[in-house]
Amino acid sequence: MRTRKLVFCICLMSCTSAAAERADGRHDFDFEIGTWKTHVSRLEKPLSGSQKWLDLDGTSVVRRIMDGRANLVELDVTGSSGTIAGVSLRLYNPDTRQWSLNYASLRSGTLTAPVVGGFKDGRGEFFGLDTVDGKPVFVRFVIACATSDTCRFEQAFSDDGGKSWEVNWIATDTRVKGT
């Protein structure tokens, strides 16, 4: 565990240095403000060797708050496996020029550990630490938009210090016209 924390800290320091060289990113998420039709595919049991994916559909609503230095995402999707409802508070740090993405499940009423990062050339990459079945893992969250009306959000876990990644969450959002 100590090695993983050290590697992660080194990554955050280099990410922070690179972020300081980028332009102000407080409007990085402006493209996402509005209402989206959301399709989620999630791996039923991440890091277990299982390849069973579960599909859910619903909406995401993204609102700008605090003059664009933060935004709030409301996620509500349902499928045969049940419902996922939660909120993500995204906060911009002008000193590091990075965002922290903080997710709260309405089922458990708790916040997950944040992922931190930013955008480069229209692609967002965010990294953090979490646990799966009581074991520490690295988390990578990637945001990429094919068009201004279609975006893909992908989460992956690594249980080997970032050498390999297993994608466990893919959300494809399509903008609801007129929002």
VEXKE-981707 format. One record per residue (C-alpha): residue in three letters; x, y negated, z. Coordinates in steps of 0.2 Angstrom, whole numbers, plus 5000, padded with zeros to 4 digits. Layout:
REM VEXKE-981707
ALAXYZ...
//
This chain:
REM VEXKE-981707
MET500050005000ARG501449885004THR502149904986ARG500449874979LYS500249714988LEU502049654984VAL501749684965PHE500049604966CYS500849444975ILE502149434961CYS500849444948LEU499849304956MET501349194958SER501849214940CYS499949194935THR499949034946SER501548964937ALA500848994920ALA499148914926ALA500048754931GLU500648734913ARG498948744906ALA497748604904ASP496348564916GLY495148714916ARG493748654926HIS492648664910ASP493148844905PHE491448914909ASP490448784901PHE490148894886GLU489149014898ILE487848894905GLY486148954901THR485149114901TRP485749274893LYS485049444889THR486249564898HIS486549744894VAL487749834906SER488550004905ARG489350054921LEU490350214925GLU489450314938LYS490950364948PRO492450264944LEU494250344946SER493450514948GLY493750584931SER491950574927GLN491450504910LYS489550474914TRP488950304910LEU487350224916ASP486450084906LEU485449944913ASP484649794905GLY484049624911THR484649444912SER486049334918VAL485749154922VAL487249034924ARG487148864932ARG488448724933ILE488648654951MET489748534959ASP490048434943GLY490748584934ARG492048634947ALA490948784951ASN489548884943LEU488349014949VAL487849174940GLU486249264944LEU486249444938ASP484749554938VAL484749714928THR483749874929GLY483950054922SER483550234926SER484950224939GLY484050084948THR484249894949ILE485849784951ALA485449614958GLY486749494964VAL487649324962SER489349274957LEU490049104964ARG491449044953LEU492548914960TYR493948814951ASN495548764960PRO496248604952ASP497948634961THR498248804953ARG497148774938GLN496348944941TRP494649014945SER494049134959LEU492549244955ASN491649294970TYR490249424968ALA488949464981SER487749604980LEU485949574986ARG485849754991SER487249745004GLY487249565007THR489149555006LEU490449474996THR491749574987ALA493549524987PRO493749384973VAL494649404957VAL495749254952GLY496349194935GLY495949094920PHE495749074902LYS497049074888ASP496549064869GLY494749094874ARG495049254884GLY494849254902GLU495849374913PHE495549384932PHE496449504944GLY496149554962LEU496149694975ASP494749804981THR494349984987VAL493550134979ASP493050274991GLY494150195005LYS495650184993PRO496450024988VAL496349984969PHE496849834958VAL495449754949ARG495549674931PHE494049574924VAL494149514906ILE492949394898ALA492949374879CYS491649304867ALA491449354849THR490349204846SER489549064856ASP488049174858THR488849344862CYS490049374876ARG490849534883PHE491349554902GLU492449704906GLN492949764923ALA494349894925PHE495149984941SER496950044943ASP497450154957ASP499250174951GLY499849994954GLY499249924937LYS500150054926SER498550114919TRP496750044919GLU495050134919VAL493650024912ASN492050054923TRP490949904919ILE490549824902ALA489249694901THR488749624884ASP487749454885THR486749374871ARG486149194873VAL484249174875LYS483949034862GLY483348864868THR484248884885
//
